[in-house]
Amino acid sequence: MLVLELIYEGDHCIPCVYMLETAGEALTGFPGSVRLELVHLGQYDGGLRYQQLSDELGKPAPIPSIFINGRLSFEVTPPVEDLVSALQELLTKDV
């Protein structure tokens, strides 16, 4: 199973909302294969996870961004097809 983490500042952040919508649309084709976790910066646990991902990255993680299995995959909202392709490729490698 892949873990897709979306760095999310809040509903006031329109780019964050768009990225979440894109991720939701892409994930419809991966039931049970990809888990979406929102790294919500307005929540304590989200802030801690954001700090951890930023430390591993060596710089502040972009807001919004998509990490797949702990690795920065998208710094801007990708087309749905690009996200689907990336997930398919990673799932194929996982098998």
Protein Blocks (a to p, Z undefined) as FASTA:
>chain_A
ZZdddddfbjklmklmmmmmmmmmmmmmmghkaccddddfkbmklmmmmmmmmmmnopac
ddddddeehiafbfbdcdfklmmmmmmmmmmmmZZ
